[in-house]
Amino acid sequence: MKKLSLVLILAFTMSFVYAQKGKINSAYSSARSGKLNKALELLEKGIQHRKCIEWPKSYFVKGVVYQSIFETPIPAFKKLSEQPLETAYEAYKKCIELDKKERYSKKMIPYYKNLKIDFSNQGAKLFNESKLEEALKSFKNVLEINDSKILKKEKVIDTAIIYYTALTSYKLAKYKEAITLYEKVLNYGYEPAKCYAALADSYTKMGDKEKGMKYLHEGYEKFPNNLYMLGQLINYYLLGGEPEKAEKYLDAAIEKEPTNISFYRAKGTLYEKLKRLDDAIKMYDKALEIDPNDFISIYNKGLVKYNKVVSHHTKVRDIADDEEYLKQIKIVLSEYEELIPDFEKAHKVNPKEIAPVIVLKELYTKLRTKNEEFMAKFKYYSNLKKEMESK
């Protein structure tokens, strides 16, 4: 009688295990037929049993169910999981871990191929939504799946994903990671101009300016029409200790985009640094031919002229002869007066900018005794300066 009871218990246990495994199998069938709510319900009930927890198929089916939830176009089913793709991928990895005899390796190949596409699409969506950390995880998963043993015979070099993983790392200031990926994708010849530019900037931001410049020059030599690299070379030399080297790159940029006023402005700034003030004024005039209301060019041109007058004024102060001094100071005052239209135009173009107001206040301070109009302007700009400073 005792033996019979033991047999009955064993029979009950075995039937219970088979029942739980049956739920896993039914979950797979339901997922394949698009009944995802039923599939998920059966999966959750079946996978809780100890024997199912150790069964590779449980995780294969779990991966299929959650991947199907991600891929479904039906909104009600999409709500079944917040992170279905990540859950599916973890399940597949668990299946691989438990599947010592590799019974599911071939079955997983089509799912892994789709998983790459799914993570690529998810990564692109997150990237476009500026959710960069999440996008990076998705792109990294694509690369990891591509290198997995499941796809070892199906492996392809997905240069676009390598590139976007590099780009996302770069945007997150993870420059070390970005460099490794950019150098890898550069070897495959994918988006080489952008890779050179990003490598140059990444190395520079990591403190290796020498290597950054190496990539910048090498990239420019190979892609002379790339305006980004031209701009980077211009900025590097313009803001560094060798501004004169920026001139040839500015000339190249102007040749490529003759109506881009930023290049004329930059060349004006360069000539200011090189003390070629008349040439600087000519460059700002070139910019103003293209856009007569460009505030920066109007103001910078006026400032160059203002500094020239200030320099003249300084020399006049040293004249010992009274008669000659009075003669020269009149010339200086007339030169100050000639500056007014430039700064008044700058103020008109951008009335919220205080810089032209400060200069106008200084000019009218020097000229206020000439007539009542100038005195009124002196008071107006003095008050306006105070008002703007108080805000």
Secondary structure as UniProt FT lines:
FT   HELIX           2..32
FT   TURN            33..34
FT   HELIX           36..46
FT   TURN            47..48
FT   HELIX           50..53
FT   HELIX           56..71
FT   HELIX           75..78
FT   TURN            79..80
FT   HELIX           84..98
FT   TURN            100..101
FT   HELIX           105..128
FT   TURN            129..130
FT   HELIX           132..146
FT   HELIX           149..151
FT   TURN            152..154
FT   HELIX           159..171
FT   TURN            172..173
FT   HELIX           175..187
FT   TURN            188..189
FT   HELIX           192..205
FT   TURN            206..207
FT   HELIX           209..222
FT   TURN            224..225
FT   HELIX           227..239
FT   HELIX           243..245
FT   HELIX           246..256
FT   TURN            258..259
FT   HELIX           261..273
FT   TURN            274..275
FT   HELIX           277..290
FT   TURN            292..293
FT   HELIX           295..317
FT   HELIX           322..349
FT   TURN            351..352
FT   HELIX           354..367
FT   TURN            368..369
FT   HELIX           372..390
//
